[in-house]
Amino acid sequence: MTPTDNMRETHVSRLSASQAPVRQDALRMLDPARLYVCTDARQSTGDFADFVDAAYRGGVDIIQLRDKSLDAGDELEVFAILSEAARRHGRLFAANDRADVAALAGADILHLGQRDITIDEARTFVEARVLFGQSTHARGQAAAARTGESDYYCIGPVWPTPTKPGRPAVGLEAVREVAADDDGSAPWFAIGGIDLDNVHEVAEAGARRICVVRAVTQAEDPEAAARALRGALPR
C-alpha cells in the first residue's frame, strides 16, 4: 500500500471519528455493555470487516483492536474499518495501549494495562470525550481503578489464557472479591479464558460483564457465539 493509500485510510478514520459519541453519550453506551471482545486484525483469514460486523450483530457492545504485529500505519487502516462498523451498529470501539494511535483512529475508548502510561499522560494525546479502561489483576488494583479515573476496569485473567502468556490466573475468587466490593461506581468485566462452557461459573461468581477473545474470534460462527455468550449473562 502506498503512502497516499495510507493517508486516504487515515482520513476515512478521522471522518468516522467526527461521528463519535460525546463523552456522556459514550458513558451511557458503556453502562449497559455486557460483552466486550478483543481481536487482532485477522490477517491470516482476511475477514476483519465481516468479523466485526458479525460480532456487533451478535450483541457485542465493545470491540477492541489489539494487534502488536501491526505497524501504526497498518493499524490505522484496520481501525478505519472498525470505526465505520461501530458507528453503523451504534456500538463502541477501543484501542489498546497506544494513546497516539487511539487519537488518530478516533477511538471511543483507550484501554491501558498496569505497566502502560497513566491516564493523565494519555489525556495529553486523546480528545476529552475518550473513555479509559484499565486491566487489573488483584483486588487492590481493582479498587484503585474503581476509585480512580478509569471509566471501567477488567479483572483477570480468571483462567490461564494463551493471549496473556506468563500472566498468572486470578481465579474465580478474585471475581467474587470484586463483585463483593462493587459499589456501582464503575462497570467492570471479568476476562481471561472465558467461553460458553464456563461463563456460567463467572456469572455465579458475580460478574455481569465479560471480555473474551477466542470464544468469539475463533468461533466458526462469531455472530452465533456472541449471541450465546450474551444470552448466558445476567440481565
N, C-alpha and C positions, 0 to 999 in steps of 0.2 A: 504494500500500500504506500502511495506517495505522500509527501508532506501535505500536499493540497487536500488529499483524501482525509488525512488526519484532522486538518483544520475544519473540514466540512462536517465530520462526525462530531467534533467538539462543539461546533456551532449548533448542531442539532440538539446536543445535550443541554446547552445553555438556553436554547429556546424552550425546551421541556421544563427547565428549572423555573422559567418565568411563570409557569402554571402551577408551581409548587404551592402547597398549603402554607398559610402563615402559621406561626408557632402555635397559637391557640387552637387552630383547626387541626394541626398535626397532633397535639396533645389529646384532642377529642377522638382522633382516629386511633391513637395508641391505647387509650383506656380500655376499650372493649377487645383489643387484639388478643388472640388466643394461640395462634400458630405462626411461628417465625421459622423461616428456612434460610440456611446458609448454603451457598452454592459456589462452585468455581465457574469458569467461563465455558465449560463443557466443550473444550477444544477437541477432545477425542471423538465426540459424537456430532459436533457441528449443529446442534439443535437448540442453542441457548434461547432464541426468541420463542420457539414452540414450547420449550420447557417452562419459561416464566409465565407465559400465557396460561398453560395448563395448571400450574401451581396456584396462580391467583384465582382461576376459575374454581379450583377445588376448595377454596376457602383460606388460603394462606394470606395472612394480614401484612406481613413484612417479609421482603426478600433482601438478604444481604449478599452482595458480591464479595467473595473472599478468595482471591487467586493470586498468590505471591509469585507465580511464574510469569505474570504479565508485566511488560514494561508499562510505564504510566500512559503512554500514548495509546497502546492497545487496550489498556484497561478503560480509558475514557470512551473508546468506541463501543465496548461492551456495555458500559454504563448508559450510553445513549439508547441502546435497545431496552435496557431495564427501566430507565426513566420513562420512556414512552409507554411501556406496558403498565407501569404503576399508575401513571396519570389516566390511562384509558380505563383501568379497572377501579380507580378511586382508592388505591392502596398506598402503602408506604414502601420506600426502599432505602437501604442503608449501605454505607461504605465502612470498611474495616481499617482501622489503624491510621491511614494516611489522611490527615486533615487537608493537605493541598489537593489531593485527588477528589476528596469529598466536596471541596469548594468548587472545583471546576466541573464536577459531574452534577452539581445542584442537588446533592443527596438530601433526603429528609432527615437522616439520622447518621451520626458518626459514632461507631462502636469502638470503644477503647479497652485494651487489656490492662492488667495491673502494672505492666512494665512499659506501657506506651506513654506518650506525652500526657500532661494533665489536661483537664477540661479547660482550665484558664488559659493554658498555652494554645489549645486548639481553637479557642474563641478568636484568636488573632487572625485565623485563616478563614473561618466559615461565617456565613451570614447568621444574624441574630436569631433567625427563625429555626435554625437547625437544632434537633434534639440530640441528646447524648445518652448512650448506653454504656454499661461497664460490665466486664467479666469479673466475677468473684468466685473464690474457691474455698471460702470458710465463713463461718457465722460472723466473725468480726469484720471481714471485708464487706459482707452484705450489709451489715449495719452501717458502715461508713458510707456506702453507696446510697443507702436509703435516706440517710440524714444529710447527705452532701448535695452536690449539684447534678447528679445523674437523674435523668428522666425515667429510666428503667434500669434494671440490672439482671444479670443471669447468674444462677448458682450451678456449679458443676465442675467437672463432668460427673454426672450421677454414676455412670458406669464407665469403665475404660473404653476409649474410642481411638481408632487409628487417625482420626482427624486432629487429635491432640496428643501425639506420641510423647511418652515420658511424663505426662501430667497425671498424678495420682487421682483416682476416683474418690469423690467425697461421700458417695453412698446416699441412700435414702434418708439416713439420719440428718444429714445437712439440709435436705429438703424439709423435713419435719421441723427442724430448728428455725429455718427461715419462715416457714408458714406460721409457726407459733409467735414469731416476732413481728409479723406483718401488721402494720397499723393502717394500711390503706394509703399511705402517702406516696408510694411509687410502685408501679407494676413490676413484677418480676417473673422470670422464665426459668424453668428447670431445663438443663441442657446436658447432653453427653450420653450417647449410647441408647437414646430413647427411640422405640419403634412401636409398632402396633401390638407386639407381643407383651410389652412391659409397660405401656403407657398407663394402664390401669393402676399399676403399683405407684407410679409417680403421682397420679391423681389422688389415690388413697393417702399418700403422704402429705397432701395439702396443696399441691401445685394446681393452679387453674390455667396456667400458660406454659407452653413448651417451645423449645427451639430445637430443631432437628436438622440433620444433614442427610445421611444415607437413606433414612426412612422414606424420603421423597426423591432425592436426587438419583438414587439407584433403583427406584421402583419402575417396573415395566409400564405402569400407567400412573404418572405423577399426579394427575388430577384425582383419580380414584384414591390413591394413597393419602393425599392431603385431606380429602373429604372424610375418609375413615378415621384419620387421626383427630381431625376437628370434632367429629362426632363422638369420640371417646372421651373428650374433655368435659369437665363440669361446666354447666351453663351459668 
